[in-house]
Each structure stands twice: as C-alpha cells, then as structure tokens.
Amino acid sequence: MLAFEESGTVSPSDLSGETVVLTGGTSGIGRAAATELAARGATVAIVGRDRSRGEATAAEADALDGDVRFHRADLATRAAVRDLAADLRGSYDRIDVLAHNAGLSAGSRTETADGIELTLAVNHLAPYLLTRELFDRLAASAPARVVVTASDLHRRATLDFGDLQFADEYDPLDAYARSKLANVAFILELADRLPDDAGITANCLHPGFVPSTNLFRDAALRTRLAVRVAGLVPGVGTTRRAAADRLLRLIAAPGYADRTGRYVGEEELTPADAATNPETRERLWTVSADLVGVDPDWP
C-alpha cells in the first residue's frame, strides 16, 4: 500500500508499484500533485481535456522515478466517463487511488449532451459514475482509496431536490457550491456504504482558496474579477503547493490508510449539516444514480 509520511519526507521510491488515477491532473494543484507522486515512484494516470497540457505534464515526469500518463477525457457526459473507465481498466491492472480533482464553475447555465447542468455533471456526477465504474478494480487492488477535492464553499449550499440543476434561476457560485456539497455528501455516503472488509477508504478535502488555479476560467466576468482581487489580499489565499499537499495527504499519507469518511483541510473539519444528514445523503445517492443511469444498489 501507499507509504507517504505526513511530513512528506520520503524517498523517491516509496510509491513504486502504485497506480494513482488523478482527474484534473493537467493544471493547478492536480499537476503539482501528479509531479510529486511521480517523483516518489508512482504511476500517475492524469485525466484532462487539453491534450497539449496533458502531454506537457507527462513529459515533465520523464526524468522522475515514476511515470505520468495522460488520458484525454471531457467528463461532462456519461458516455465520456464510461469510455474513460474502459480506457483505464484496459491500461492498468491495478488502481490504488482514484482521486477526483477535476472541477469547473460555469459562468452561465449550460446543459451537457445528456441534458444535465454542466457544473453538477462535471463536479459531482462524473466522480459518482467513475467511482462506480472502477469500483471492482479498486476492490481488487485493496487497500485502496477514493479521494474527492471538495470546498468549504459547500457550507453556503443546499440540495434543493425540487430544482437540483437550477432550472428556475441560475447563479454560478451557488451552482459551484452545490456541486461541492454534493461531493462531501457523496464521500460520506460512500464511506458508510463500504463494507468493513472492503479495504477501501473514502475521504474529501478542502484545498483552500487558490486564486492561481484555472477553476474559474469559465465563470462569469464578475466572479473572475472577484477571484483576482481576493488573490491580491495578503493572507487570504492558499498557495498551489499547500493545496497540493492537502491532496497528497489523502492520496498517500499512512494516517489516511484506514481513516474514512473524513473532510480535511489543514486539519480535519466538520462538514455542514446538509452533507452529514443521512436522509439527504441517501436521496442524493439515488438521484445521482438515476441521472447517470445506473442501479443505486452499489457498492
């Protein structure tokens, strides 16, 4: 299993033989984490939309002990997620970690080819479906981990099942916050559903406010300006390196080899009540299964 000290003081070979799938691994904190994992000997399957960024990230790892391999996928549709899962199953005999780090904030309400609001589709439904599609491979590779990059913005959100996709009135920040609430609720529900002997943990993180990422590249102009201004205020933002370290901790630190159902920032945090409510979590799980066309009776 993964061996990664909480302090990060490990030799480059400590992750040798481990395979980490990392969506959103071609830029921002995902790219920083991918390079660090490869430096420690892991094989990192990075997933992204931009081929040039993906291939450039993979090329950076040529001199490292491990390997970074790029898999191009747009996570907006069910078919694309299933195709990615099939690609990953065909490429890797084992998957030790499935880390969902891809995310976006759409500036206006946009529907995918499946008729799903884009932010919800990419930020929540893609992790839900990809985890389900790769669950058997994770189980066969156990001990294994599922990690989701969430956000403390989930605290401002609600899960309005009467209008889950903002058909009535769309606000980019509210849509993003709701998708992050769904991330946390999904991980907590998955952790509870996993059998005790499955050997799989499920955790999520708050990376902090990282103004240098491309997360809000599709957001409304006012949101992008607000992010830029906030990033200039001393002490407000989190560095890309610090955020990547939080992600790496859940991916590889020994302390999270058997701790599950946790929400972690600089330290472990208590999620919003909306994420911990068992009835809300179960309903989200069932609604998500319906939206992606799978039986909710998993794992």
C-alpha positions in Angstrom: 0.0 0.0 0.0 1.0 3.6 -0.3 3.7 4.8 2.0 3.8 8.6 2.4 4.8 10.4 5.6 2.6 13.1 6.9 5.6 15.5 6.6 6.3 14.5 3.1 9.8 13.3 4.0 10.0 10.1 2.0 12.4 8.6 -0.6 11.5 8.8 -4.3 10.9 5.0 -4.4 8.3 4.9 -1.7 5.3 4.8 -4.1 6.9 2.4 -6.6 4.4 0.0 -8.0 1.3 2.1 -7.0 -1.1 3.4 -9.6 -3.0 6.7 -9.0 -5.8 7.9 -11.2 -6.0 11.7 -10.9 -8.6 13.7 -12.8 -7.8 17.4 -13.2 -4.1 16.5 -13.2 -3.0 18.7 -16.1 -3.1 22.0 -14.3 -3.2 23.7 -10.9 -2.9 21.6 -7.8 -3.6 18.4 -9.7 -0.5 19.0 -11.9 1.6 19.7 -8.8 0.4 16.6 -7.1 0.9 14.4 -10.2 4.6 15.5 -10.5 5.2 14.9 -6.8 3.6 11.4 -6.9 5.7 10.5 -9.9 8.8 11.8 -8.2 8.1 9.3 -5.4 7.8 6.4 -7.9 4.1 6.2 -8.6 2.4 5.6 -12.0 0.0 8.5 -12.3 -2.8 8.4 -14.8 -3.8 12.1 -15.3 -7.1 12.9 -16.9 -7.8 16.2 -18.6 -9.4 17.9 -21.6 -6.4 19.7 -23.0 -4.0 17.4 -24.9 -1.1 19.8 -25.0 -1.2 20.5 -21.3 -1.6 16.8 -20.6 1.3 15.7 -22.8 3.5 18.5 -21.3 2.7 17.3 -17.8 3.6 13.8 -18.8 6.8 14.9 -20.4 7.9 16.7 -17.2 8.0 13.3 -15.5 10.4 11.7 -17.9 13.3 12.2 -15.5 11.4 11.1 -12.4 11.4 7.7 -10.8 7.7 7.2 -11.6 5.6 7.8 -14.6 2.8 10.2 -15.7 0.5 9.1 -18.4 -2.1 11.3 -20.0 -5.7 10.2 -20.7 -7.8 12.7 -22.6 -11.4 12.9 -21.5 -14.2 15.5 -21.1 -16.1 14.5 -18.0 -19.3 16.2 -19.0 -21.2 13.2 -20.3 -22.0 9.7 -19.2 -20.6 8.2 -22.3 -17.2 10.0 -21.9 -16.9 8.9 -18.3 -17.7 5.3 -19.3 -15.2 5.4 -22.1 -12.6 6.8 -19.7 -13.3 4.0 -17.3 -12.9 1.4 -20.0 -9.6 3.0 -21.1 -8.3 3.0 -17.5 -9.3 -0.7 -16.9 -7.6 -1.6 -20.1 -4.4 0.3 -19.3 -3.9 -0.6 -15.6 -4.0 -4.0 -13.9 -4.5 -2.2 -10.5 -5.8 1.2 -9.3 -4.6 2.0 -5.8 -6.1 5.5 -5.6 -8.9 7.2 -7.6 -8.6 10.9 -7.0 -11.3 13.2 -8.3 -9.8 16.6 -8.6 -11.3 17.9 -11.9 -13.8 20.8 -11.5 -15.2 23.9 -13.1 -17.5 26.8 -12.5 -19.7 27.6 -15.5 -20.5 31.3 -15.9 -24.0 30.7 -17.3 -26.4 27.7 -17.2 -25.3 25.2 -19.7 -26.6 21.7 -20.3 -24.4 18.8 -21.4 -25.4 16.4 -24.2 -27.2 14.4 -21.6 -29.3 17.4 -20.6 -27.6 17.8 -17.2 -26.5 21.2 -15.8 -22.7 21.4 -16.6 -21.3 22.2 -13.2 -23.2 19.4 -11.5 -22.3 17.0 -14.3 -18.6 17.5 -14.1 -18.1 18.2 -10.4 -20.4 15.6 -8.9 -21.9 13.2 -11.4 -18.6 12.3 -13.1 -16.9 11.3 -9.8 -20.0 9.4 -8.8 -20.1 7.4 -12.1 -16.4 6.9 -12.5 -16.1 5.6 -8.9 -18.9 3.1 -9.7 -17.4 2.1 -13.0 -13.9 1.5 -11.4 -15.1 0.1 -8.1 -14.3 -3.5 -8.9 -10.7 -2.6 -9.9 -10.3 -0.6 -6.7 -11.6 -3.5 -4.7 -9.3 -6.0 -6.4 -6.3 -3.6 -5.7 -7.3 -3.0 -2.0 -6.2 -1.5 0.2 -7.3 1.4 -2.0 -8.5 5.0 -1.6 -11.1 7.3 -3.2 -10.4 11.0 -2.8 -12.5 14.0 -3.9 -11.5 17.6 -3.9 -14.4 19.5 -2.4 -14.5 23.0 -1.0 -15.6 24.8 2.2 -18.0 26.7 -0.1 -20.2 23.7 0.3 -21.4 25.4 3.6 -23.3 28.1 1.7 -25.2 25.5 -0.4 -28.4 23.4 -0.1 -29.5 20.4 -2.0 -32.9 21.5 -3.4 -34.1 18.3 -5.0 -37.0 20.2 -6.5 -34.6 22.2 -8.6 -31.3 20.4 -8.2 -30.0 21.8 -11.6 -31.0 25.4 -11.2 -33.6 25.3 -14.0 -35.5 28.2 -12.4 -32.7 30.6 -11.6 -29.0 30.1 -12.1 -26.2 31.6 -10.1 -22.6 30.4 -10.9 -21.3 30.5 -7.4 -24.4 28.8 -6.0 -24.1 26.1 -8.6 -20.5 25.5 -7.8 -21.2 25.5 -4.0 -24.0 22.9 -4.5 -21.7 20.7 -6.5 -19.2 20.8 -3.7 -21.9 20.0 -1.1 -22.7 17.0 -3.3 -19.0 16.0 -3.3 -18.9 15.9 0.5 -22.3 14.1 0.9 -21.3 11.6 -1.8 -18.0 10.7 0.0 -19.7 10.4 3.4 -22.4 8.2 2.0 -19.8 6.1 0.1 -17.7 5.6 3.3 -20.8 4.4 5.1 -21.8 2.0 2.3 -18.4 0.4 2.0 -18.2 -3.0 3.8 -15.8 -3.0 6.7 -13.6 -5.6 5.0 -13.6 -3.8 1.6 -10.2 -2.3 2.3 -11.2 1.0 0.6 -11.3 4.4 2.2 -13.2 7.4 1.0 -12.3 11.0 2.0 -12.6 14.5 0.7 -10.7 17.7 1.1 -11.0 21.5 1.2 -7.9 22.7 -0.7 -8.3 26.3 0.4 -8.8 29.3 -1.8 -6.3 29.0 -4.6 -6.6 32.0 -6.9 -3.8 30.8 -9.2 -5.8 27.8 -10.5 -7.9 27.7 -13.7 -11.0 26.7 -11.8 -13.0 29.8 -12.5 -11.9 30.2 -16.2 -15.4 29.6 -17.3 -17.1 31.7 -14.6 -18.9 35.0 -15.1 -16.6 38.1 -15.5 -17.6 39.4 -12.1 -16.6 36.1 -10.5 -13.2 36.1 -12.2 -12.6 39.7 -11.2 -13.5 38.9 -7.6 -11.2 35.9 -7.5 -8.4 38.1 -8.9 -8.9 40.8 -6.4 -9.2 38.4 -3.5 -5.9 36.8 -4.6 -4.1 40.1 -4.1 -5.1 40.3 -0.4 -2.3 39.1 1.8 -3.2 36.1 3.9 -6.5 35.3 2.0 -5.3 32.7 -0.5 -3.8 29.3 -0.2 -0.7 28.6 -2.3 -0.9 25.9 -5.0 1.8 24.0 -3.2 -0.1 24.0 0.1 -3.3 22.9 -1.6 -1.5 20.1 -3.4 0.0 18.9 -0.1 -3.6 18.5 1.2 -4.5 16.4 -1.8 -1.3 14.4 -1.4 -2.0 13.7 2.2 -5.3 12.0 1.4 -3.8 10.2 -1.6 -0.8 8.8 0.2 -0.2 9.6 3.9 -0.2 6.5 6.1 -2.6 8.3 8.5 -5.4 8.0 6.0 -4.8 4.4 5.0 -7.6 3.3 7.4 -9.4 6.6 8.2 -12.5 7.0 6.1 -15.5 9.4 5.8 -13.3 12.5 6.7 -13.3 16.0 5.4 -9.9 17.5 5.6 -8.3 21.0 5.2 -5.2 22.0 7.2 -6.8 19.7 9.8 -9.9 17.5 9.9 -13.0 19.6 9.7 -16.7 19.0 10.5 -18.8 19.3 7.3 -22.0 21.2 7.0 -25.1 19.5 8.4 -26.5 19.3 4.9 -23.7 17.0 4.0 -23.9 14.7 7.1 -27.7 14.2 7.1 -28.3 10.5 6.3 -31.6 11.1 4.6 -30.2 13.8 2.4 -27.1 11.7 1.5 -29.2 8.7 0.6 -31.5 10.7 -1.5 -28.6 12.4 -3.4 -27.1 8.9 -4.0 -30.4 7.6 -5.5 -31.0 10.8 -7.6 -27.4 10.7 -8.9 -27.8 7.0 -9.9 -30.9 7.9 -11.8 -29.2 10.8 -13.6 -26.3 8.7 -14.8 -28.4 5.6 -15.5 -27.1 3.1 -13.0 -28.7 0.9 -10.2 -28.2 2.8 -6.9 -27.6 -0.5 -5.1 -23.8 -0.3 -5.1 -21.1 -0.8 -3.9 
